[in-house]
Structure formats: C-alpha cells, structure tokens
Amino acid sequence: MFHWQNDSSRSGFFIFLLPKVLPMPTETSPISLTVTVERKGDECVVVLCSGRLVSGVCSFFNNKIQGLIPDNKRIVLDLTNLEWVDSMGIGTLVRIYVACKRTGCQLELINLGKRVKEMLGLTNLLGIFGEMGERGINPFC
C-alpha cells in the first residue's frame, strides 16, 4: 500500500511514503519425503511414505515407484505418515496409477490421512484412491 501527501512547500510535488520492505527469508523450510521399500514376497512391495508429497519431491517419488513396477504385480503405498500432498503430488499418484494399470500391476493406497483424503476429495479422485484406503487392504502380500 502506498501513501502520499501533498508537500505544501512545493507546488505540484507529492511525497510518496513507501512501506517498509522486509527482507526475504534466507532459509526455506526443507521439503522432505522419505520412502522406505519393504519387499513382501516375490512380486509385492510395501512402500512406506513419510513427510510431504509436494512439487519439490515428485520426480524422486515417481522415479522410485516407476522403478518398482516392472518387477512387481502389487505395490502398496502406505500413507500413514504422509502429512500433506499438493496438486503435483496428486498428479504423481495418478501417473503411477496409470502406469500400474498399463502393465497389469495392482496399486493400492492404504492408511490415508485426513489431509490426503481432503485433497483427493477436492480433485474427485477419492472414489478411486479413497476406496483403496478405506477397504483396509492387508498390506502384507
């Protein structure tokens, strides 16, 4: 917001008072996602996800899961400790889902948290992913 006032000592001149500008923070909060893969049988893995599935880590997550698809018939994403997912994270989950469908691999999401459910609901994907998380699928293949 800018403020101005008329400088009465000079005709036609105005003084602009600019708001104090605060410096940008030098450190941002770290974006972290931890992915732990546990093999359960010959053709099944459980992937434990912790942290935030947001734009800065989506490529890492996608590459990690895409690398598991060829060798497995079932991938279970355990989202118990996933705190948040943004639109990029949702897009990544959809890409993984499509890749699994294309290759005949079964993708299951379990233990959806409140925030993850909210985001899936906003994108109308709760019917696809939420059903998996609600069924209480046994993650042990």
Secondary structure, 3 states (H helix, E strand, C coil): CCEEEECCCCCCCEEEECCCCCCCCCCCCCCCEEEEEEECCCCEEEEEEEEEECHHHHHHHHHHHHCCHHHCCEEEEEEEEEEEECHHHHHHHHHHHHHHHHHCCEEEEECCCHHHHHHHHHCCCHHHHHHHHHCCCCCCC
